[in-house]
């Protein structure tokens, strides 16, 4: 017993003497972090997949049908959260509307963080084309989210850096015209840098041009003189014809 105790004490002293400051401060080797990801074109493609998935769920699940089909009279439901759209009695606390709001800003937050991470990657394996393609997918999703927000709410906050909100969480709304213009800028970047053909399910330059036609058509309705803006109408027509 005395021999075992001596060996234990010896090992304890040895371990303590070998510990230096920061000995336990080690980066995880079994987890994905910003520092060890976004280093290859394949990792960028994997990262952008998340923008097609659960971030849209709260909108696609029920809110999409309530805002689009129920409100237009194409659909009926016994769900009380949906009937308010059929009766045009929607309020700021209507659950389907809140689901859409959360979904859109969730998409925007994910897109913002992906753009931030890709822009801050120092990997030499990523070319400018790879970088722009990943950012284009993120900007397409962010542009569509802002387009949908402008259509439903009008003036909404424009958020491009979620990390900045940690220090300054006072968020102000932007004019609906500016929201449309911002969405158009995102979609134009997407149209210029997305592929003309891609894997099934991924957006392409034609996806972006189709959304640009819609964005310019809706933006045209905000003309200063009360009549549709001819310049935006012309762009909507040109993009639609191109597609």
C-alpha positions as a LaTeX table, in Angstrom:
\begin{tabular}{lrrr}
\hline
Residue & $x$ (\AA) & $y$ (\AA) & $z$ (\AA) \\
\hline
Unk1 & 0.00 & 0.00 & 0.00 \\
Unk2 & 2.87 & 2.32 & 0.92 \\
Unk3 & 4.50 & 1.58 & $-2.47$ \\
Unk4 & 1.32 & 2.44 & $-4.37$ \\
Unk5 & 0.95 & 5.70 & $-2.43$ \\
Unk6 & 4.53 & 6.65 & $-3.24$ \\
Unk7 & 3.99 & 6.02 & $-6.96$ \\
Unk8 & 0.80 & 8.12 & $-6.89$ \\
Unk9 & 2.54 & 11.04 & $-5.19$ \\
Unk10 & 5.44 & 10.83 & $-7.66$ \\
Unk11 & 3.08 & 10.93 & $-10.65$ \\
Unk12 & 1.16 & 13.88 & $-9.17$ \\
Unk13 & 4.36 & 15.89 & $-8.70$ \\
Unk14 & 5.46 & 15.00 & $-12.23$ \\
Unk15 & 2.17 & 16.15 & $-13.72$ \\
Unk16 & 2.18 & 19.43 & $-11.78$ \\
Unk17 & 5.76 & 20.20 & $-12.78$ \\
Unk18 & 4.98 & 19.59 & $-16.45$ \\
Unk19 & 2.00 & 21.96 & $-16.51$ \\
Unk20 & 2.80 & 25.37 & $-17.92$ \\
Unk21 & 0.61 & 28.41 & $-18.38$ \\
Unk22 & $-1.89$ & 27.69 & $-21.13$ \\
Unk23 & $-1.32$ & 23.92 & $-20.99$ \\
Unk24 & $-5.07$ & 23.27 & $-21.09$ \\
Unk25 & $-5.75$ & 26.07 & $-23.57$ \\
Unk26 & $-5.88$ & 24.02 & $-26.75$ \\
Unk27 & $-8.01$ & 24.54 & $-29.88$ \\
Unk28 & $-10.51$ & 21.73 & $-30.44$ \\
Unk29 & $-9.33$ & 19.18 & $-32.98$ \\
Unk30 & $-12.66$ & 17.34 & $-33.24$ \\
Unk31 & $-14.95$ & 20.32 & $-33.89$ \\
Unk32 & $-15.55$ & 22.71 & $-36.77$ \\
Unk33 & $-14.64$ & 26.33 & $-36.02$ \\
Unk34 & $-14.24$ & 29.45 & $-38.15$ \\
Unk35 & $-10.46$ & 29.12 & $-37.81$ \\
Unk36 & $-10.29$ & 25.57 & $-39.17$ \\
Unk37 & $-13.04$ & 25.82 & $-41.79$ \\
Unk38 & $-13.68$ & 27.77 & $-45.03$ \\
Unk39 & $-10.28$ & 26.62 & $-46.27$ \\
Unk40 & $-11.17$ & 24.71 & $-49.44$ \\
Unk41 & $-13.68$ & 25.08 & $-52.28$ \\
Unk42 & $-15.43$ & 21.91 & $-51.04$ \\
Unk43 & $-15.88$ & 23.40 & $-47.57$ \\
Unk44 & $-17.40$ & 26.53 & $-49.07$ \\
Unk45 & $-19.92$ & 24.44 & $-51.02$ \\
Unk46 & $-20.83$ & 22.51 & $-47.88$ \\
Unk47 & $-21.21$ & 25.72 & $-45.87$ \\
Unk48 & $-23.66$ & 27.28 & $-48.34$ \\
Unk49 & $-25.93$ & 24.21 & $-48.17$ \\
Unk50 & $-27.31$ & 25.43 & $-44.85$ \\
Unk51 & $-28.87$ & 28.42 & $-46.63$ \\
Unk52 & $-31.23$ & 26.07 & $-48.47$ \\
Unk53 & $-32.43$ & 24.19 & $-45.42$ \\
Unk54 & $-34.00$ & 24.77 & $-42.02$ \\
Unk55 & $-33.49$ & 28.56 & $-42.01$ \\
Unk56 & $-36.47$ & 28.81 & $-44.37$ \\
Unk57 & $-38.66$ & 26.34 & $-42.46$ \\
Unk58 & $-40.72$ & 28.80 & $-40.41$ \\
Unk59 & $-41.67$ & 30.58 & $-43.63$ \\
Unk60 & $-42.18$ & 27.59 & $-45.92$ \\
Unk61 & $-44.05$ & 25.49 & $-43.35$ \\
Unk62 & $-47.21$ & 27.57 & $-42.86$ \\
Unk63 & $-46.53$ & 31.30 & $-43.23$ \\
Unk64 & $-45.95$ & 30.99 & $-46.98$ \\
Unk65 & $-49.43$ & 29.57 & $-47.53$ \\
Unk66 & $-51.11$ & 32.03 & $-45.14$ \\
Unk67 & $-49.57$ & 35.12 & $-46.73$ \\
Unk68 & $-49.86$ & 33.91 & $-50.31$ \\
Unk69 & $-52.78$ & 31.54 & $-50.75$ \\
Unk70 & $-55.10$ & 32.18 & $-47.79$ \\
Unk71 & $-54.94$ & 35.97 & $-48.15$ \\
Unk72 & $-55.62$ & 35.71 & $-51.90$ \\
Unk73 & $-58.64$ & 33.45 & $-51.42$ \\
Unk74 & $-57.05$ & 30.35 & $-52.93$ \\
Unk75 & $-57.10$ & 28.35 & $-49.69$ \\
Unk76 & $-59.30$ & 27.85 & $-46.62$ \\
Unk77 & $-58.36$ & 26.44 & $-43.22$ \\
Unk78 & $-59.92$ & 25.94 & $-39.79$ \\
Unk79 & $-56.66$ & 27.08 & $-38.22$ \\
Unk80 & $-57.41$ & 30.36 & $-36.45$ \\
Unk81 & $-53.94$ & 31.66 & $-37.22$ \\
Unk82 & $-54.76$ & 31.31 & $-40.94$ \\
Unk83 & $-58.36$ & 32.56 & $-40.98$ \\
Unk84 & $-57.19$ & 36.03 & $-39.96$ \\
Unk85 & $-55.50$ & 36.28 & $-43.37$ \\
Unk86 & $-58.74$ & 35.32 & $-45.15$ \\
Unk87 & $-60.64$ & 37.94 & $-43.15$ \\
Unk88 & $-57.89$ & 40.58 & $-43.50$ \\
Unk89 & $-57.69$ & 40.89 & $-39.72$ \\
Unk90 & $-53.94$ & 40.23 & $-39.42$ \\
Unk91 & $-52.16$ & 42.02 & $-36.57$ \\
Unk92 & $-48.56$ & 42.32 & $-35.47$ \\
Unk93 & $-49.03$ & 39.37 & $-33.12$ \\
Unk94 & $-50.43$ & 36.92 & $-35.70$ \\
Unk95 & $-48.35$ & 33.76 & $-35.31$ \\
Unk96 & $-47.99$ & 32.99 & $-39.03$ \\
Unk97 & $-46.70$ & 36.51 & $-39.64$ \\
Unk98 & $-44.20$ & 36.27 & $-36.78$ \\
Unk99 & $-42.95$ & 32.96 & $-38.17$ \\
Unk100 & $-42.21$ & 34.59 & $-41.50$ \\
Unk101 & $-40.40$ & 37.48 & $-39.79$ \\
Unk102 & $-38.20$ & 35.12 & $-37.75$ \\
Unk103 & $-37.43$ & 32.99 & $-40.79$ \\
Unk104 & $-36.41$ & 35.91 & $-42.99$ \\
Unk105 & $-34.10$ & 37.43 & $-40.40$ \\
Unk106 & $-32.70$ & 33.97 & $-39.63$ \\
Unk107 & $-31.79$ & 33.64 & $-43.32$ \\
Unk108 & $-30.24$ & 37.11 & $-43.25$ \\
Unk109 & $-28.18$ & 36.30 & $-40.14$ \\
Unk110 & $-26.88$ & 33.06 & $-41.64$ \\
Unk111 & $-26.04$ & 34.79 & $-44.92$ \\
Unk112 & $-24.28$ & 37.63 & $-43.10$ \\
Unk113 & $-22.11$ & 35.25 & $-41.08$ \\
Unk114 & $-21.21$ & 33.19 & $-44.14$ \\
Unk115 & $-20.19$ & 36.32 & $-46.06$ \\
Unk116 & $-18.13$ & 37.46 & $-43.06$ \\
Unk117 & $-16.43$ & 34.07 & $-42.70$ \\
Unk118 & $-15.61$ & 33.72 & $-46.41$ \\
Unk119 & $-14.25$ & 37.27 & $-46.61$ \\
Unk120 & $-12.03$ & 36.63 & $-43.60$ \\
Unk121 & $-10.65$ & 33.30 & $-44.80$ \\
Unk122 & $-6.93$ & 33.50 & $-45.56$ \\
Unk123 & $-6.75$ & 30.10 & $-47.25$ \\
Unk124 & $-4.61$ & 30.02 & $-50.39$ \\
Unk125 & $-6.72$ & 27.14 & $-51.73$ \\
Unk126 & $-9.70$ & 29.43 & $-52.33$ \\
Unk127 & $-9.62$ & 31.45 & $-55.53$ \\
Unk128 & $-11.50$ & 34.70 & $-56.06$ \\
Unk129 & $-14.00$ & 32.78 & $-58.18$ \\
Unk130 & $-14.66$ & 30.28 & $-55.38$ \\
Unk131 & $-15.04$ & 33.11 & $-52.88$ \\
Unk132 & $-17.45$ & 35.07 & $-55.09$ \\
Unk133 & $-19.56$ & 31.99 & $-55.81$ \\
Unk134 & $-20.11$ & 31.29 & $-52.11$ \\
Unk135 & $-20.85$ & 34.94 & $-51.38$ \\
Unk136 & $-23.21$ & 35.07 & $-54.36$ \\
Unk137 & $-25.29$ & 32.21 & $-52.95$ \\
Unk138 & $-25.45$ & 34.00 & $-49.59$ \\
Unk139 & $-26.37$ & 37.33 & $-51.19$ \\
Unk140 & $-29.07$ & 35.66 & $-53.28$ \\
Unk141 & $-30.70$ & 34.29 & $-50.12$ \\
Unk142 & $-30.29$ & 37.57 & $-48.26$ \\
Unk143 & $-31.68$ & 39.52 & $-51.20$ \\
Unk144 & $-34.75$ & 37.27 & $-51.45$ \\
Unk145 & $-35.33$ & 37.55 & $-47.70$ \\
Unk146 & $-35.22$ & 41.36 & $-47.84$ \\
Unk147 & $-37.47$ & 41.33 & $-50.91$ \\
Unk148 & $-40.08$ & 39.30 & $-49.02$ \\
Unk149 & $-39.74$ & 41.54 & $-45.96$ \\
Unk150 & $-40.27$ & 44.66 & $-48.08$ \\
Unk151 & $-43.33$ & 43.13 & $-49.74$ \\
Unk152 & $-44.99$ & 42.29 & $-46.42$ \\
Unk153 & $-43.78$ & 44.96 & $-43.98$ \\
Unk154 & $-42.48$ & 47.89 & $-46.03$ \\
Unk155 & $-39.97$ & 49.73 & $-43.81$ \\
Unk156 & $-37.75$ & 47.18 & $-42.04$ \\
Unk157 & $-34.23$ & 47.17 & $-40.53$ \\
Unk158 & $-31.34$ & 46.46 & $-42.90$ \\
Unk159 & $-28.82$ & 44.28 & $-41.06$ \\
Unk160 & $-25.54$ & 43.39 & $-42.76$ \\
Unk161 & $-23.32$ & 42.67 & $-39.73$ \\
Unk162 & $-24.83$ & 40.63 & $-36.92$ \\
Unk163 & $-21.64$ & 40.83 & $-34.87$ \\
Unk164 & $-22.06$ & 44.62 & $-34.65$ \\
Unk165 & $-25.39$ & 44.08 & $-32.87$ \\
Unk166 & $-23.51$ & 42.66 & $-29.89$ \\
Unk167 & $-22.22$ & 46.17 & $-29.15$ \\
Unk168 & $-25.07$ & 48.28 & $-30.50$ \\
Unk169 & $-28.45$ & 46.60 & $-30.46$ \\
Unk170 & $-30.47$ & 49.74 & $-31.25$ \\
Unk171 & $-31.90$ & 48.88 & $-34.67$ \\
Unk172 & $-33.81$ & 51.39 & $-36.78$ \\
Unk173 & $-36.05$ & 50.74 & $-39.75$ \\
Unk174 & $-35.02$ & 51.68 & $-43.28$ \\
Unk175 & $-37.33$ & 53.07 & $-45.94$ \\
Unk176 & $-39.02$ & 50.47 & $-48.09$ \\
Unk177 & $-37.39$ & 51.99 & $-51.19$ \\
Unk178 & $-33.97$ & 51.43 & $-49.63$ \\
Unk179 & $-34.84$ & 47.86 & $-48.68$ \\
Unk180 & $-35.81$ & 47.10 & $-52.29$ \\
Unk181 & $-32.66$ & 48.79 & $-53.59$ \\
Unk182 & $-30.49$ & 46.79 & $-51.20$ \\
Unk183 & $-32.17$ & 43.53 & $-52.27$ \\
Unk184 & $-31.56$ & 44.48 & $-55.90$ \\
Unk185 & $-27.84$ & 45.05 & $-55.22$ \\
Unk186 & $-27.56$ & 41.63 & $-53.58$ \\
Unk187 & $-29.38$ & 39.95 & $-56.46$ \\
Unk188 & $-27.24$ & 41.76 & $-59.04$ \\
Unk189 & $-24.09$ & 40.43 & $-57.37$ \\
Unk190 & $-25.64$ & 36.97 & $-57.42$ \\
Unk191 & $-26.55$ & 37.26 & $-61.11$ \\
Unk192 & $-22.96$ & 38.24 & $-61.93$ \\
Unk193 & $-21.20$ & 35.52 & $-59.92$ \\
Unk194 & $-23.50$ & 32.49 & $-59.75$ \\
Unk195 & $-23.02$ & 29.70 & $-62.28$ \\
Unk196 & $-25.26$ & 29.43 & $-65.34$ \\
Unk197 & $-25.68$ & 25.73 & $-64.48$ \\
Unk198 & $-25.14$ & 24.10 & $-61.11$ \\
Unk199 & $-26.03$ & 21.06 & $-59.04$ \\
Unk200 & $-29.74$ & 20.27 & $-58.85$ \\
Unk201 & $-31.36$ & 22.39 & $-56.17$ \\
Unk202 & $-28.75$ & 25.15 & $-56.12$ \\
Unk203 & $-29.54$ & 28.64 & $-57.37$ \\
Unk204 & $-28.02$ & 29.86 & $-60.62$ \\
Unk205 & $-27.65$ & 33.20 & $-62.38$ \\
Unk206 & $-31.10$ & 32.58 & $-63.88$ \\
Unk207 & $-32.58$ & 32.29 & $-60.39$ \\
Unk208 & $-31.10$ & 35.67 & $-59.56$ \\
Unk209 & $-32.33$ & 37.28 & $-62.78$ \\
Unk210 & $-35.84$ & 35.96 & $-62.22$ \\
Unk211 & $-35.88$ & 37.49 & $-58.72$ \\
Unk212 & $-34.44$ & 40.73 & $-60.13$ \\
Unk213 & $-37.39$ & 40.93 & $-62.52$ \\
Unk214 & $-39.74$ & 40.61 & $-59.56$ \\
Unk215 & $-37.77$ & 43.08 & $-57.44$ \\
Unk216 & $-37.73$ & 45.77 & $-60.15$ \\
Unk217 & $-41.43$ & 45.23 & $-60.87$ \\
Unk218 & $-42.36$ & 45.80 & $-57.22$ \\
Unk219 & $-39.87$ & 48.65 & $-56.87$ \\
Unk220 & $-41.49$ & 50.35 & $-59.87$ \\
Unk221 & $-44.67$ & 50.73 & $-57.87$ \\
Unk222 & $-42.93$ & 53.12 & $-55.49$ \\
Unk223 & $-42.45$ & 55.87 & $-58.07$ \\
Unk224 & $-42.28$ & 59.40 & $-56.71$ \\
Unk225 & $-45.04$ & 60.79 & $-58.93$ \\
Unk226 & $-47.57$ & 58.13 & $-58.00$ \\
Unk227 & $-47.18$ & 56.33 & $-61.31$ \\
Unk228 & $-44.91$ & 53.30 & $-61.89$ \\
Unk229 & $-41.24$ & 54.09 & $-62.35$ \\
Unk230 & $-40.47$ & 53.53 & $-66.05$ \\
Unk231 & $-36.80$ & 52.72 & $-65.46$ \\
Unk232 & $-37.57$ & 49.92 & $-63.02$ \\
Unk233 & $-40.34$ & 48.61 & $-65.28$ \\
Unk234 & $-37.90$ & 48.44 & $-68.19$ \\
Unk235 & $-35.38$ & 46.50 & $-66.08$ \\
Unk236 & $-38.09$ & 44.11 & $-64.91$ \\
Unk237 & $-39.03$ & 43.46 & $-68.53$ \\
Unk238 & $-35.42$ & 43.01 & $-69.65$ \\
Unk239 & $-34.61$ & 40.50 & $-66.89$ \\
Unk240 & $-37.82$ & 38.57 & $-67.51$ \\
Unk241 & $-37.13$ & 38.39 & $-71.25$ \\
Unk242 & $-33.54$ & 37.28 & $-70.57$ \\
Unk243 & $-34.74$ & 34.44 & $-68.35$ \\
\hline
\end{tabular}
